[in-house]
Amino acid sequence: MNVPIKFIPMVLLLMLIASDSSFIPPYRQENGRYLHGSPMNYINRNRNNNSPSSVKNINHNCRMWGAVSNDFEDSLIIKNLVTYPNSLKNLSQWANTDGWGIGYYPAFGDSLIIERSKLQAFYDPVFDSTVSGIDISVPKIILAHIRNCSSGCCCHNCETITNPHPFWRYKNGRYWSFAHNGHLDKAVLLGLIGEDYLTRNPPTGSGIPECDPSDTSLIVDSELYFLFLLMNIEANNWNVTDGIIEALSELIVINPHAYMNFILSDGENLWGFCAGFSLYYIDDSFGGYRAVASVYPSSLQGNWIRLNDYELVFFNADDSLNLLDIRFFLPPDFYIAGDSNGDLKFSELDITYSVNYLKGIGPAPFDTVYCSPYGMLMAAADANGSCAFNGLDVIFSVCYFRGIGRYPTPCPECPPIN
């Protein structure tokens, strides 16, 4: 039986856990990070849930849907964007009212066509007619976005500024398109990109007058995010996945709790990344398409799979679908004090995770680093900063959530790089 930690008396908690745990199980090293067990052993995937949708109550900055197919079925695009209960049109009825944008590629590697509007998609007949026309044309890749503005050129609920999503660039002989759901610090992004790259690749505001980048306050964080990804892709000799991993690793180290969901395409492939808000993907061999979306469009989840935070999914119309967890590419000395289960957050779930390990019924804490003079240290699980992981760290964490203790402190000899 799982009993909430806050209801476990302190004396009983002491009886449940060992007073010390110096044993460190076998580990392996992957990209510099010491990991226990299989790459996914700490993730509760529990991701298929065919219960009625409650997405109306989920707070999102924006909503997105992107798909790729050799031959979209008739009306599939219309269903996903217009008619299904959680279509982008219906999701814009109560939120995401700041315009819409749809980009699509008539053929793989072809030029990009973008349609935009400042109007709320639910009440804009042009949205319906545009989607219908795209559906009839049977494109190969499509990326759609409805905006709930929070950065740059923004007048919420005004219907005066055209949605700048999807952003686009022509680079390395390809048309790139990008949509973002979330919020990032523009000052951080500007610093990471640097003046040299910005001078050669200045923001465009998607050519929308109200988003004129000559006024830096009007630059949307999403466009800077796009530029930062492209800069890293370019630096990795146009290996897109390597560039994305490098860019995201840097952003996560700076702020692991930033909202970074995106969908990216180069006209041949589609990438989707989840961090902060929900993001789902589907590989529908029967329907002949693959897609990624903020929310599954139909009323039931069906075969849509929810991504965990920090997971990257990428695919094209023919090759196998790929899934990567960006956490396995982070620097070896990056961790969150108290984060036993490796989700880059400190919560009561970490207490349960630690107790299960100390009782011998659960896997080891996620992040282990080499820390001289202590040797291998379960650094993230060391909540009290003693440079060792044992039952005292559990008690320390319980005290914090009971309001009688302080926030976790890392080992002073081996602090995380963030």
PEDA-V495926 format. One record per run of one state. SS is the DSSP state (a for helix, b for strand, c for the rest). FROM is the first residue (numbers start at 0). LEN is the number of residues. If there is no record, write none. Layout:
BEGIN
SS & FROM & LEN
SS & FROM & LEN
END
This chain:
BEGIN
c & 0 & 4
a & 4 & 3
c & 7 & 2
a & 9 & 7
c & 16 & 11
b & 27 & 3
c & 30 & 2
b & 32 & 3
c & 35 & 19
a & 54 & 3
c & 57 & 5
b & 62 & 6
c & 68 & 7
a & 75 & 8
c & 83 & 4
a & 87 & 4
c & 91 & 8
b & 99 & 6
c & 105 & 6
b & 111 & 6
c & 117 & 3
a & 120 & 3
c & 123 & 1
a & 124 & 13
c & 137 & 3
b & 140 & 6
c & 146 & 20
b & 166 & 5
c & 171 & 2
b & 173 & 10
c & 183 & 2
a & 185 & 15
c & 200 & 4
a & 204 & 3
c & 207 & 1
a & 208 & 3
c & 211 & 4
a & 215 & 3
c & 218 & 2
a & 220 & 15
c & 235 & 4
a & 239 & 15
c & 254 & 4
b & 258 & 7
c & 265 & 4
b & 269 & 5
c & 274 & 5
b & 279 & 5
c & 284 & 4
b & 288 & 5
c & 293 & 11
b & 304 & 2
c & 306 & 4
b & 310 & 5
c & 315 & 6
b & 321 & 4
a & 325 & 4
c & 329 & 18
a & 347 & 11
c & 358 & 9
b & 367 & 4
c & 371 & 3
b & 374 & 3
c & 377 & 13
a & 390 & 11
c & 401 & 10
a & 411 & 3
c & 414 & 4
END
